[in-house]
Amino acid sequence: MDRMSGTDAGFYYAEGENTPMHVGSVAVFEGPAPSYGDVVRLLLGKLSEVPRYRQRPVRMPMNLGRPLWVDDPHFQILYHIRHTAVPKPGSEEQVRNLAGRVLGQRLDLSKPLWELWLVEGLADGRWAMINKVHHAMVDGVAGTDLMQLIFDLTPDARQPEPKAWVPRRPPSAASMVFETVADAVAWPMRQALAAPSAIAGLRSPQNLLRRGGVLGGAMLAAGRQMLTPVAPTLNGAIGPHRRWAWTQTTVEDVRRVRKAFGGSMNDVVLAAITGGFRDLLAARGQLAPGRVVRTMVPVSIRRQAERGALNNQVSAVFVDLPVSEPKAKARLDSVRAQMDAHKRTLSAYDPRSVPGLVDLVPAGLLAAGVRTLLRADQPWLQAITTNVPGPPVPLYVLGRRMESLYAYVPIGGGVRTSIGIFSYRDTISFGINVDFDAVPEVDVLADGICRGMEDLVKAAERADAVADGSGSPNRQRPVRKTRSGPPRTRSSAPLNSSKPTR
């Protein structure tokens, strides 16, 4: 039996009426669009490599153990692959509205937890794919690996033929209970047998002192972090509808800022996002000295040998975005310092041990704990920002080149805003998912991220000018890379909503 890990089960238990817990994406392709039948045959040829896509979750009686993945005897791929179109002229705004409605709807938990939508009718003969996969199945990196099964590196790649599949008989209630008890006994024993090798590396007094100092400093920093004033209206109750927006910058601009000031590309994009939240709070009249927006930043702990495995191998750190800071470089310095401290902390212990400890928690207690942690009135976390590196080379589906891809990250637990960052070729995109009623000005946040990136590039230009002695920044190329076209709106409307789209 294939049982969910503690982390996977946590995402499964987090699903609620107003909090669908799937990740997703919108990929836009050059035309012409393939036929619906071609897409179905493509997926049928790939499904043998991802058995989870034919499995559904089954909860244990009385939550005696974590849910199981079992073959769905009624699996029908035509249910999971949908076909639709946007009306002419097929603008980006129309695509975003459609994607916001599709991605805002919950998956059917009684079936395999995924959907793929073929969308025709985009301007210039283009088409799109909307992908939804429950977070209990994949994390961001695993989702990227899964894309490699659908995407090709060349337009003339050969596709495998569909293979026959016979579902395995579902387990009986008695066998599920027996397996649960056996697993509950065996897992701690396996961990105890592995403990001596893990402890061996800590025998050196120098190692113990170093790691103890790093962890002690991290605990003090976390305590100070909890006392820092946060933005007052970015978390709270969440409704059933979503606004979804996207914007983008260039890899070239991010690298230029990184070269001028140091840090990682993730530090730079977090600093740009800080500028977006600063504009959002300024529009609400809520900027105040020392105020921050606290964001959770997932960190992949997946080893290279585990790429392609469909489960969650992820930890997280918490970063205070310094939205009250008016200078772009100072915002970047603050983000970089926090991320560097988190890296030192992660190096002081095995971050994989934390998700492992979750496996020890009884399923009923885990479900109750997840509901407690995800209360709408939690006051300390305002956003989720997750960065997934994508391929720097073109990708193809059925011979059509992908032009762009935008990530969708769920919101929940009182967190009203999530931002999925995805890099592809020379572009970095920001997919912004917000509660419809709580964040009606999502376009201010999207434009603010662009402006935050502009400010960083200008600061880098000034630093370069000082370094080469010219005394003035180089203005020979445009700083801002935005999409052309008349629509300024980047947000999406919910399904059956009477409220106007911004």
Buried (B, 14 or more C-beta within 10 A) or exposed (E): BEBBBBBBBBBBBBBBEBBBBBBBBBBBBBEEBBEBEBBBBBBBBBBBEBBBBBBBBBBBEEBBBBBBBBBBEEBEBEEBBBBEBBEEEBBBBBBBBBBBBBBBBBBEBEBBBBBBBBBBBBBEEBBBBBBBBBBBBBBBBBBBBBBBBBBBEEBEEEBEEBEEEEEEEBBEEEEBBEBBEEBBEEBEEEBEEEEEEEEEEEEEEEEEEBBEEBBEBBEEBEEEBEEEEBBBEBBBEBEBBBBBBBBBBBBEBBEBBBEBBEBBBBBBBBBBBBBBBBBBBEEBEBBEEEBBBBBBBBBBBBEEEBEBBBBBBBBBBBBBBBBBBEEBBEBBBBBBEBBBBBEBBBEBBEBEEBBBEBBEBBBBEBBBBBEEEBEBEBEEBBBBBBBBBBBEEBBBBBBBEBBBBBBBBBBBBBBBBBBBBBBBBEBBBBBBBBBBBBBBBBBBBBBBBBBBBBBBBBBBBBBBBEEEEEEEBEEEEEBEBEEEEEEEBBBBBBBEBEEEBB
